[in-house]
Each structure stands twice: as structure tokens, then as C-alpha cells.
Amino acid sequence: MNDKAAPKFSCSRRGFLLGTATTAAGALLAACAPGSDVERVAAADIPVGGGTVVGDYVVTQPEEGVFKAWSVHCPHQGGRINAVRDGVMVCPEHNSHFDIATGDVVSGPSRQPAGPAKMAADNGELVVG
């Protein structure tokens, strides 16, 4: 049997609430941290004058060596842009078309351009999100 008394732990209400809030905030920040919705695609897989859908993003190459990234969510009513053809990104829900270089509306009911997404290059890959 151990004769030493266990250390006494004391926590004030304020200390408890502060600790709880800090832990919750840390968990929230970790869940929402940059990089949590990141996609990678080889630059060589993006056709010149076209693009491809990668997860929640559309990556385009309007001209040789120029890459752009866009949100896959259509600004009209939140449908998914699911195709890139003939220099435009297409949302089939209401047939909105967006320019692959600028994101501007080419046709359809959308009044807002496609939403740009962050992108960086990493060893021949494009990192989006």
C-alpha cells in the first residue's frame, strides 16, 4: 500500500469553462483548417482549352501552361458543375455555362460568375482548395 496521498486536483468553474471552450475551439479549427478539403491532380491531366472536375473543384487550362481553379458549386442555385467542353464549364441543372478562363457567365440563368478556388503547384501536381 502506498502511504503517499494522491495529488489533489482542483478546477474552478471558470477554469473548467475556459478549458472546455479552448478544446472545442481547437477541435473546430482542426476540422475547418485549410487543407481539409484539398484535392490534387497532375497538371498533365488537364487538357489545354478544357478542364476536369476534381472533387469539389473544376480545374481548367484555358491556354498552354495557364491553370485556373473554380468551385464545382454553381452560383445559380447550388447545382454541381459536372463537365467542361468547348471552352466552358457546364452546370446541367439549369444549363448555366461559365468561361474556363474567367469564370464569367457565357449562357444560362446564372447571374454570378463561377467561384474561384485557391490553387498551387507542387512538383507537377496542382493542389486545389
Secondary structure as GFF3:
##gff-version 3
##sequence-region A 1 129
A	DSSP	alpha_helix	13	31	.	.	.	ID=ss1
A	DSSP	beta_strand	39	42	.	.	.	ID=ss2
A	DSSP	three_ten_helix	43	45	.	.	.	ID=ss3
A	DSSP	beta_strand	50	54	.	.	.	ID=ss4
A	DSSP	beta_strand	57	63	.	.	.	ID=ss5
A	DSSP	beta_strand	66	71	.	.	.	ID=ss6
A	DSSP	beta_strand	83	85	.	.	.	ID=ss7
A	DSSP	beta_strand	88	91	.	.	.	ID=ss8
A	DSSP	beta_strand	96	99	.	.	.	ID=ss9
A	DSSP	beta_strand	105	107	.	.	.	ID=ss10
A	DSSP	beta_strand	119	122	.	.	.	ID=ss11
A	DSSP	beta_strand	125	128	.	.	.	ID=ss12
###
